[in-house]
Amino acid sequence: MFPNKKKDLVGEIDALLDEERDLLAAGGLTHLSDLLDRKEALFEQLKDLEDASEEDLAALRDKSERNQPLLQAAMQAVRTVADRMKDLSRVRNSLEAYTNQGERYAVPMTAGRKLEKRA
């Protein structure tokens, strides 16, 4: 591979890692799937590159490691939202209450039924 082509590839990956960090910091999770496709393709090209310098690879590794906590935080946020949505769905579809003996039971809530609250 020609030296300038190598620099172009390393520069493209470098810019992509910066873009990834910016997206994660801004909460732009919807664009991450497109970025992932590009990232995979570029890293596949990098894997085939035989004359990549240690310095270039170290710089890319550092940027990738820098983005890792942001990616993990984004994944945790998505899991938290999914759990919350599941909880809200469960609350909407049933009511959980306790018997006199302290046992929990669920009262199914169907469409059209209303729960009357008494003081």
C-alpha positions in Angstrom: 0.0 0.0 0.0 1.2 3.5 -0.8 2.3 5.6 2.1 -0.2 8.4 1.4 -3.0 5.8 1.1 -2.0 4.5 4.6 -2.1 8.0 6.0 -5.5 8.5 4.4 -6.8 5.4 6.0 -5.4 6.2 9.4 -6.6 9.7 9.1 -10.1 8.5 8.2 -10.3 6.2 11.2 -8.9 8.9 13.4 -11.7 11.3 12.2 -14.3 8.6 12.6 -13.3 8.0 16.2 -13.5 11.7 16.9 -17.0 11.7 15.3 -18.0 8.8 17.4 -16.9 10.6 20.6 -18.8 13.7 19.6 -22.0 11.7 18.8 -21.8 9.9 22.1 -21.2 13.1 24.1 -24.1 14.7 22.4 -26.4 11.7 22.9 -26.7 11.1 19.1 -27.4 7.4 19.6 -29.5 7.1 16.4 -26.5 7.8 14.2 -24.3 5.2 15.8 -25.4 2.3 13.7 -24.3 4.1 10.5 -21.0 5.0 12.1 -20.5 1.4 13.2 -20.8 0.1 9.6 -18.2 2.6 8.5 -16.0 1.8 11.4 -16.1 -1.9 10.7 -15.2 -1.4 7.1 -12.3 0.9 7.9 -10.9 -1.4 10.5 -11.2 -4.3 8.1 -9.1 -2.3 5.7 -6.6 -1.5 8.5 -6.4 -5.2 9.3 -5.2 -5.9 5.8 -2.7 -3.1 6.0 0.7 -4.6 6.5 2.9 -1.5 6.9 0.9 0.4 9.6 3.3 2.0 12.0 3.2 1.3 15.7 2.8 5.0 16.4 -0.3 5.2 14.2 -1.9 2.1 15.7 -1.2 3.3 19.2 -2.9 6.6 18.5 -5.9 4.8 17.1 -6.0 2.4 20.1 -5.8 5.4 22.5 -8.8 7.1 20.8 -10.7 3.9 20.8 -10.1 3.3 24.5 -11.0 6.9 25.2 -14.4 6.3 23.6 -15.1 3.0 25.4 -16.5 4.4 28.6 -18.9 6.6 26.6 -20.0 3.6 24.6 -20.5 1.6 27.8 -22.5 4.5 29.3 -24.7 4.7 26.2 -25.4 1.0 26.3 -26.3 1.2 30.0 -28.6 4.1 29.3 -30.4 2.1 26.6 -30.8 -0.9 29.0 -32.1 1.4 31.7 -34.7 2.9 29.3 -35.7 -0.5 28.1 -36.2 -1.7 31.7 -38.2 1.4 32.5 -40.4 0.9 29.5 -41.0 -2.7 30.5 -42.0 -1.6 34.0 -44.4 1.0 32.7 -46.0 -1.6 30.4 -46.4 -4.0 33.3 -48.0 -1.2 35.4 -50.4 -0.3 32.6 -51.5 -3.9 32.1 -51.9 -5.0 35.7 -52.1 -3.7 39.2 -50.1 -5.4 42.0 -51.5 -5.4 45.5 -51.1 -7.3 48.7 -53.5 -9.5 50.6 -54.2 -9.4 54.3 -51.6 -12.1 54.7 -49.0 -10.0 52.9 -49.0 -12.1 49.7 -48.6 -10.2 46.5 -51.2 -10.7 43.7 -51.8 -9.1 40.4 -55.1 -7.7 39.2 -55.2 -7.7 35.4 -56.2 -4.4 33.9 -58.1 -4.8 30.6 -59.1 -2.0 28.3 -62.2 -0.1 29.5 -61.9 -1.0 33.1 -61.3 1.7 35.5 -59.8 1.6 39.0 -61.7 3.4 41.6 -59.7 4.9 44.4 -61.2 5.1 47.8 -59.8 7.0 50.7 
